[in-house]
Amino acid sequence: MMAYIFALAVRFSESGGQEGGGGGLLSVNPGLAFWTLLTFILLILILKKVAWKPILTALDEREKKIQEALELADKARKEAADKLEENKLIIAQAQEEARKVLAESRQFAQELKQKMLLESKKEADKKIADALQEIENKKREASTELKNLTVDLSIEIAEKLIKKNLDSAAQKQMIDEYLKEIQKN
């Protein structure tokens, strides 16, 4: 259709050029101007329906997609910032919990140490007391045994003295012998 309009415009301009009698380059031909303007307007309308609407629609869609992508990126950035803050809070809570556990562990260890020291001291004191008691018992036994031995020896010496009824030199010698015997035992 465009070609048909253009052909009419060319015919009209050719016929107008012969009737008017030799127009120049700068001369205005109203018929040619009308058809040129009409052809230009029709061309713009056809381009608007055929090319500009799809181009503008594609540009609008692209702009919408870019806007949506920017909105999604902004939303993702906000979510990342929120997650970062949340993670910081979780880390701070975990560190505080770790501090508490560590403090409790130290306190428990200190209490356990004190308890073990106290129990060890009590056990050592008991063992010392038992050992002192045993030493005292052994001392008593040894003292009793020594007394009994001394009594037995005194009785033996007395018996032998009575039996021999000797002079004092002989008694002295006999006592010395028994004392040597006691020292050997």
Summary of the structure (lengths in Angstrom):
residues: 185
radius of gyration: 67.4
end to end distance: 154.1
largest distance: 201.8
contacts: 386
relative contact order: 0.03
helix: 92%
strand: 0%
